[in-house]
Amino acid sequence: MDNRFEQIEAYIKNTYGEPKTVYLDLYAKKVRLLVFSSCFDEYIKTQIPYIISSNIEKYDATIYLWKETDQNAPQIINEYNSETNTYYYGVANTDYEEFIKQGHFLVQIFYKILKTPTTSLVHGAVVGLNNEGILFCARGQRGKSTLTVLSMFKGMEYVSDDYLYLESKEGILTASPIYSI
């Protein structure tokens, strides 16, 4: 392993102690999330409840997540070890408003993990009826959530709102929730 990543892991473990381990089922990929700061517990519980799993025996990627306390460190530390498929994500400011400015935390990492020729993480919303769906894609603040809610008033079923996992298999496109507002 690259000495730089060994140093990052040693720094995190020596500074922040033992992590809480959370397993994420990202449909096509399984992820081990090592959480070194309890301030993330609420974000995990509210932003990614659909994908939390109690235990996964084999995982495809690991994410180290911590609140950076070193005053000299950058606001966001985002490193990737391609040899071990390990992501290191440290943030100095975990205030809710700051997270909103940065977008949903971990979305860039999830995108990298899920991107294949037949799968992707996308920003959008999906409603459905009788196993058929409508996908709303647009930049933020363009009305996707509003259309989702209005569609639900008309009898459509909620599938996902915000970030979702799309998979094309045998000519059929399916959508599954990752993040929700």
Helices and strands as residue ranges (DSSP letters): H 3-16, E 20-26, E 29-35, G 38-40, H 41-47, G 49-51, E 52-53, E 61-67, E 76-81, E 86-91, H 96-102, H 107-114, E 119-129, E 132-137, H 144-153, E 157-169, E 172-180
